[in-house]
Amino acid sequence: MDGQHGDGGGPRRWRLGPPWADGSGDEERGRRWPWLSTALITVFVLLGSNFAAHAQAGERAALDSLARVLLVVTGVALLWRRRYPVAVVCVTAGATLVYLGAGYPYGPVFLAVAVACFSAVVAGHRRAAWAAMAALWAGHALLAHWLYRRLPPSGDSAASWGQELAVAAWVVVIVALSELARARREQWARERAERAQAARRRADQERLRIARELHDVLAHSISVINVQAGVGLALLDSDPEQARTALATIKDKSKEALGEVRQVLDTLRAPGDAPRAPAPGLDRLPELVEQAASAGLTVEIEGRAPHLPPGTDLAAFRIVQEALTNVVRHSRSRRARVRLDPEGGTLRLRVDDDGPATGADAGGSGNGLAGMRERAAALGGTIEAGPRPDGGFRVLARLPLGPDDAKEGHR
């Protein structure tokens, strides 16, 4: 039941287009036989032709067994219109032309041809449908103006060209309606494809956001835990009190990391719900300084952060966090400087360490720098990261501020 109705209470398929326009169901519909519609059309053609025969008595030939067989053929052929649309439109057009050539009365016999033409055009066989309808009209013109003397009913006269124009207009209307339905179907198919692509793009962006969050949380926390574990092991025998402090730091940091990971995973379980805890921002820089100190890194904060939108605040916090994590993991320097400079409509965020690097990856070579660049790019900002001429390493981020935020930062 959940898959049948949308938010508005109506069938979901009708919110995205009518069922016949759903290109994803072509194969399934092709396996189904349109028994009901075919039976209704056939009965309507037979009954309507009987009424037409009474109305046109004396003008056209009376219905006989051959006429009824031809009417049944035009109706029953529609049973295969989904599987063999070209063959069906040709059969119905041919049977209708034979019916008219035999002098039988005009009537709803043209309905079967119209349905067959509609099915063929919507299925994409436009030229075949056009050719069949053109052949039907040309054949009718030939019968009505040149062969009528040799065909029943006897004493028949040539049809007026006004009648031929009416038949031609009827053919044009059928083809036009079929083309309109085909165009609408293709439009709905394109819209469905665009919606599916947009949904995939949103899902990819959400996965990337969650991956960034998990990386930033875990990389920083595990780096601190790793350093403290090393300190605890080294001092376990010689200085048990300091080792106990290191273990307490590991416990606190792991608890904090688990809480942040749980918050990220909660967004997966209930994407529409508000997070249980506020997202971190630059107001938590003192916590980063304290955590870095527990890992043996002294951090100096220069400048004051302006009031930031939540997304920018989170990005700035994660950039500083990742930069300090990289200092702990990849630099021999035990000092780092974080400077915050609101400049016009931009927050200039700089993280420096004096190096040198402990290996080839001075600023981190994994997903950290890529994640920082993605965060900045998502906000319309930039990230520059690389070695300094004096041997240290610098991360420089420029994040755009709103007009109100820029004014706030200069107060």
Secondary structure, 3 states (H helix, E strand, C coil): CCCCECCCCCEHHHHCCCHHHCHHHHHHHHHCCCHHHHHHHHHHHHHHHHHHHHHCECCECCCCHHHHHHHHHHHHHHHHCCCCHHHHHHHHHHHHHHHHHCCCCCCCHHHHHHHHHHHHHHCCCHHHHHHHHHHHHHHHHHHHHCCCCCCCCCCCCCCCHHHHHHHHHHHHHHHHHHHHHHHHHHHHHHHHHHHHHHHHHHHHHHHHHHHHHHHHHHHHHHHHHHHHHHHHHHHCCCCHHHHHHHHHHHHHHHHHHHHHHHHHHHHHHCCCCCCCCCCCCHHHHHHHHHHHHHCCCEEEEECCCCCCCHHHHHHHHHHHHHHHHHHHHHECCCEEEEEEEEECCEEEEEEEECCCECCCCCCCCCHHHHHHHHHHHHCCCEEEEEECCCCCEEEEEEEECCHHHHHHHCC
